[in-house]
Amino acid sequence: IDFDLILENIKDLNSLVGEGISQIEHTPRGARLRRPEPLPLTLYQNGIVVGSGAFRPYQHPATQQCLQDIMDGYFPSELQPRYPDGV
C-alpha cells in the first residue's frame, strides 16, 4: 500500500470539495456560515478506520475497494450515497 499516494490523493480530494471553506446554512432567523464536518480516515499498518466505524483489515474486499478508489483519485464509492458532493 502506497501511503504517500493515498495521503496525496486525499489532499487533492479535500481541495476539490473546498476544504476549509464555509458554506451558507439557512436558519429560521437568517443564515450562518458552517464548515462541513470532516470524515476522518485513520490508516494503520494492518487496516483502516473510516469515521467512527469499525476497524477494517486491508485484506477485506470493501477496504481494498475503498483504498483503490482513493489511489485512483476518486472519493470512495461506499461514501457516495451519504456524501454525494464529496467529504
Secondary structure by P-SEA (a helix, b strand, c coil): ccaaaaaaaaaaaaaaacccbbbbbbcccbbbbbccbbbbbbbcccccccccccccccccaaaaaaaaaaaaccccccccccccccc
